[in-house]
Amino acid sequence: MVMGDEGLDEALNAPIGSISAPEVADGPTSESLELMESIIQRLQPSDRHEIRDMISYRAQVSGGMAAMTLVFWWIAIDRGGESLGDSDIPLSVIGGFSFAEISLIVPALSLLATLVMSIGRETGNAILNNLGGGLIVLVVFYILEPFAGTIFGTSIDAQSGAFASGRLVAMALMIGLATKFFWDAILLQWVRSTMMNMGVDLFPSEEQESFGSHADEAPPIG
């Protein structure tokens, strides 16, 4: 094989789109590089410019859903709770909280559970994922308690219990999604900042992409 063929073989075998960083003392650690690669693979931005757009979109969605949750709570519970019979809902078995208090506890637990599990997933921490699972079970208990209480003969009817649980579900889901989108925006912002400040390249360069396309079109080497 001639020298030109050897050079072409080395170029074809070179990794495309792998993480590269300057060998400097203050560069990112291997753990940080692995975490950034994991975030990129999960969220699938195509380039640095799309990362910026994804940050903006997720932050806007997160803020919008958080505001929707606050308005929903104000209308459906704070203002409309009396007309919906919330005062007749028995106190919770766990903690002895009223429904008005549960309506604040459930979104807070949903936020905490989503955040804990998101951090546990990105860092591979089993303890955090275990804690997040426990919080989810507690959220589900508080949500189902008003409706389940009607089965055991509490002072509210099934329709009121179902509507109470439905409002809790809506707030838990909206806060959970808002937290997830906000956390993803924070992660993407960290990735983008690290790429810009430390010279980390998570995407294939234009030259690598161009070479890859030409290599695909080239005839087999004899």
Residue pairs with C-beta under 8 A, 6 or more apart in sequence:
1 9
5 221
8 221
9 221
11 211
11 215
12 215
16 204
16 208
16 209
16 212
17 202
17 203
17 204
17 208
19 33
19 36
19 37
19 200
19 201
19 202
20 200
20 201
21 27
21 28
21 33
21 198
21 199
21 200
21 201
22 198
22 199
26 198
27 198
27 199
27 200
28 36
28 194
28 198
28 200
32 194
33 200
35 122
35 123
36 191
36 194
36 195
36 200
36 202
37 202
38 122
39 122
39 187
39 188
39 191
40 191
40 202
43 54
43 184
43 187
43 188
45 51
45 54
45 188
46 203
47 203
48 192
48 195
48 203
51 188
51 191
51 192
52 192
54 184
54 185
54 188
55 185
55 188
55 189
55 192
58 181
58 182
58 184
58 185
58 188
59 181
59 182
59 185
61 177
61 178
61 181
62 178
62 179
62 181
62 182
62 185
63 178
65 174
65 175
65 177
65 178
65 181
66 174
66 175
66 178
68 174
69 107
69 171
69 174
69 175
69 178
72 167
72 170
72 171
72 174
73 103
73 104
73 107
73 171
76 84
76 167
77 86
77 99
77 100
77 103
77 167
78 100
81 87
81 99
81 100
84 160
84 163
84 164
85 156
85 160
86 99
86 100
86 164
87 99
88 155
88 156
88 160
89 98
89 99
89 146
89 149
89 154
89 156
89 160
89 161
89 164
90 149
90 154
90 155
90 156
91 97
91 98
92 98
92 102
92 142
92 145
93 145
94 138
94 141
94 142
97 105
99 146
99 164
102 142
102 145
102 168
103 167
103 168
103 171
105 142
106 139
106 142
106 143
106 168
106 171
106 172
107 171
107 172
107 174
107 175
109 135
109 138
109 139
109 142
109 172
110 139
110 171
110 172
110 173
110 175
110 176
110 179
111 175
111 176
111 178
111 179
112 135
113 132
113 135
113 136
113 139
113 176
114 132
114 175
114 176
114 179
114 180
114 183
115 179
115 183
116 128
116 129
116 131
116 132
116 135
117 128
117 129
117 132
117 133
117 136
118 179
118 180
118 183
119 125
119 128
119 183
120 126
120 127
120 128
120 129
120 131
120 132
121 129
122 187
139 172
142 168
143 165
143 168
143 169
143 172
144 165
145 165
146 156
146 160
146 161
146 164
146 165
146 168
147 158
147 161
147 162
147 164
147 165
148 161
149 156
149 161
150 156
150 157
150 158
150 160
150 161
150 162
154 161
156 164
191 202
194 200
195 201
195 202
204 212
